[in-house]
Amino acid sequence: MSLTTATTAARQTDKHINIYEPYEWKHSTQVAGVTWKNPVGTASGTFQYAAVRWFYDVSQLGAVSTKGCSPIPWEGNPSPRTAEGPASNLNAVGLQNPGVDHYLEDDLPKLKKAGALVVANVAGHCDDDYMQVVAKLADSDADMLEINVSCPNVTHGGMSVGTDPVALAALMDKLRPMTDKPMIVKLTPNVTDITVPARAAVEHGADALSMINTVLGMRLNIRTGEPIIANKTGGVSGPAVLPIGIAAVYRVRTALPEIPIIGIGGIDSGEKALEYLYAGANAVEVGAAALFDPVAPLRIARELDDLLDERPELAAKLAAGKTWR
């Protein structure tokens, strides 16, 4: 039976087709005291359970970082929202999502029922937005929270709060007392020195850091001379950003030796995930690769598990909550 035929049959019977058979993971990791069965999760914004459930069991992933939640539904940016670049893609979706209430009623229960370790991503256009979402997630079944500080923030003049360590510290001072859940801060690379906001986040309550979010970019239509996407600029992701992400992890690990780090950016193979671990990450998240290969996160996790067989020192460090650097 072909994969297409099998998938169609599965939809008709509401049974899930898993490309990989049940697998016993050999190498776990620790992120802020939470055990991931393997060091690979999904990056926020590129995972949709309704789509991937036909292909693999999401409980096999180290973690699932879900689409950013806002206090009310967001429609996102006008179209066109995406464009291609050299070894990359550009998007300005605008964090479209149905809101935190829908997330708590629908998305989160389905993922937990499936056995996933869930990282709930939090988005906001002002400090109060973040506070409303965290308040509703504080006692939820989400295992960890990931605070996306790359959103334009009207509380701080419309800039991304993640670019200003003072604004980021002020936001964390409001959020940290609201929950005991492990709190990850997702950092933007669009700064002069990423260690500065990283340190501000950690000093004001972050339990872990994830990096990088997308890199600012633009494409132009040479027939019209105008930007291809309606928002003019957008976030660049994909293989082209791999060296930027690895450098960010390395620099932050050097500056902050103890904080757990999740590496993101350009990961499409176990080998590239391994680079992040050698740079000092505790775990990685796979993003853009899943847009063209829905099973990429699980495939990469399997590849990395085999690679760690040959690197027992690194594997032992990860399992103990330590890193290579």
N, C-alpha and C positions, 0 to 999 in steps of 0.2 A: 504494500500500500504506500503510495507517495505521501509526502508530508502534507501537501495541499488536500489530498483526499482524506487523510487522517484528521486534519484540522476541521474540515467540513463535517465529518462524522462526529467529531467531538462536540461541535456546536449543536448539532441536532440532538445529541443525547445529554448535553450539559456536563460532559466529562472532560477533564483537562488532559491535554496531551503534553507530556514532559519530554523534551528532547533528550535530557539526561536522566538516567535511572537514579533512584535514591543513592546518595553518596555519603560516605562517612568521611567527614573532614578531618584532616590530620593536623592542621596548623591554625590555631585560634589567635586572637589578639585581644587586648584590653584597651578600651577608650573611656577615660574618665571613670574607671571602676566597673564599666559594663563590658561583659564578655561578648565579643562577636565570634561566631563559630569559624569565620574566616575573615581575612582583612579587607574584603571587597564589599562595598555597598553601592547603591544607586545614587547619582547626584540629583538634587532637587530640580524639578522642572522637566526631566526627561523620562520619567517613569509613569506609566499608567497601568494600574493593576488589571483593568478591564481588557487591555490588549495582551499583556504578557502572560496572563494566567493560562492562555491556551498553549503556551510553549514550555513553561517551566514552573516549578514549585518555588514560590517566592521565599518560602521558609528556608531554602537552601542558601540564600544570600547572607552575608555577614550582617547587613542592615539595609533597610529601605528608607531613603530620605525622600519624603513626599513633596509634592508641589506646594509652594508657599501659600500659607493661609492668611487671609486678611479678615478684618472684623465683619465686613459685609461683602457680597459678591462684587468682584471687579471684572469689567468687560475687557480690560487690556487696551492695547494701542490699536489704532486703525490699520488696515491693510494697505499695501503689502507690508508684511512683518519680517520677512526673511530674505536672505540673499546668500549666494555662495561666494567663497573666497579661496585663495590658494591654500589647499590642505586645511580648509576651515569653513565654517559657516557663520553667518551674521544673523542675529535675531533681536527683535525688539517687540516681543510678545506682550510685555507689560504686566507680567504676573497675573494674567487672567486666571481666575479661580472662582468657585461657587461660594466661597466664604467658610468661616470656621464652623458654623452651625451644621452645614452640610457635611463637612469633614468629620465632625464628631458623630453624626447620625449614619453616615454611609461609608466613606472611605476607610476611616480608622477601624471600625468594627470588622469590616471584611478582611483587612490585612491581618488583624490580630487573630481572627478565626482561622486564617490560613497559616498562622504560626510565625509570622514575620516579626523581626525586631524592628520597631518603627521609630524613625527620627522625624519628628514633626517640624517642618520648616515654617518659620514665622516671618511675615512681611508686614510692612506698614508705611504709610506716607507721613506719619507724625508719631511722636512718642506715645500718644494716647492710643493709636491704632495697635501698636505693639503690646501695650498693656492690656487692652481688651482681649487680644488673642491669647496671650500668656495666661490671663486669668481663667479663660475657659479651658485651656489645655493643662492647667496646673494639676488637676486631680483626674486627668484622663488616663486612658490605657497606653498613651504614647510612652515609649521607653526613654527617649531623650528629646530635647528641643534644640533646633538649629536656628539661630537668629540671623536673618539675612539683612545685613546693614549696608547693602548696596543700593537700596531704594532711595529715590529723591525724598527728602524729609522736610516738610514745610515748617516743622518746629525749629529747624536749624537753617532757615533761609532757602530751602529748596535743594540744598546740596545733599549728596549721599553722606549719611551720618558716619559711614565707615571711613571716610577720608579725613575726618577731623577727630583726633583723639580726645579732645575736650567734650565734644558732643557725644561721642561714643561712651565715654566714661559716665556722663550724665544719664544716658539711656540705660546703661547697665545698672546703675545705682537704683533705678526705678524697677527694673525687671527682676534683679537677683533675689530680692526679698519675697517675691510672689510665689516661688515654687522651690521645692527641694530637688526637682528633676535635674539631671545633668544637663548643663546648658553649653552648647557649642556656638561660637560666634563665627560666621562665615565672612571672610575678609575679601575685599576688593583689591585687585592688583593695580588699580588706577591711582596710585600714590607714589610719592618720591621714595619713601622708605617704609616698606610694609611692616617692619619690626616696631614702628612707633604705634600704629593702631593696635597691633598685636599685644604689645605690652599694656596699653590702656585697657583692653578688654580683659586681660588676665588679672590685672591689679584691681579690677572692679567686678570680679566675680565669675568670669568665664571658666568653665571646667575643662574646655577643650577649644581648639580652633580648627576651622576647615578653610582650605585655600587651594586654588584661587577661584573666585567668581570670574565672570567673563571679562575680557579686555575690550576697552572702548575701540570701536572701529566704524568704518563707513565704506560703502561702495557707491559709485556713480554710474548712471546710464549715459554712455557716450553718444547716444543718439539725441538725448535731450539736454545733457549737461546737468541733470538734477539727480539728487540722491535716489537710489533704488527703493529704499524702504521709507514709508511715510514719516517715521519718527526721525528721519535723517541719519542719526547714529544708532548703533546697536551694540550688542555684546558679541565678541568673537570667541568661538570655541572650536574644538577639534584638534587634530594632530599638531597644527602650527603652534599652539600655545604650550605644548609640553615643556620646552626649556624654561619658559616663564614660570610655570607652576613649580617645577623642580627647584629653580633658584629661590623662589619664595619660601618653600618648605625648608631648604637648607639654611637660609638666612635667619628665619624665625627659630629654627631648632638651635642654631648657634647662640642666638640672643636669649632664648628661653629654654634651657635644657630640660626642664621638668614637665612642661605643659604637653598634654596629648595633642597630636596634630593629625588631621585627615587631609591627605593630598588629593587635589582635583586638577584636571586639565590635560587633555590630549592623550588619555589612557585608552588604548585599543588592543592591548595584549598583556599577557602576564609579565613579559619582560619589561614593559614600560611601567607597570605597577611596581615591579621590583625596584626600578630606579628610584621611585618615590620613597620606598622603604629604606633604601640605602641613604637617601638624602635626610632621613630622620623622621619620616612619618610613621605613625602607629597603624594606619589603615589608609585606604583610598576609596574614592567614589568615582564611578564611571558615568559620564554624562552623554556627550555628543555621539559617542560610538553606538549608544543604544537607539539613537534616532534612525540609523540606517540598518542596524542589526539588533533586533529586540532582545536576543539572547546574549548580547555581548557581556553584560555584567557577570552572568553565570559562567560563560565560557572563560572569561579572564580569571575568575576565581579558581576554576579548575586548573588552568594553566599555572597560576601562581602557587597553588597548593603543591603541584609537582616540582616547581622550581625551588620551593622551600625545603623539599626533601634533601636537596643537595647543599643546603645552607643551614645546617643545624644550629649554628651559633646565632644567626639572625632569627630563626624560628623560635628558639628558646627565649630570646629577649622579648619578642612580641608577645608570646604567651604569658610572660611575667609582667606585662605592662611597661616594658622598657623599649628602647629603640636602638638602632645601630649607632647613632651619634649621641 
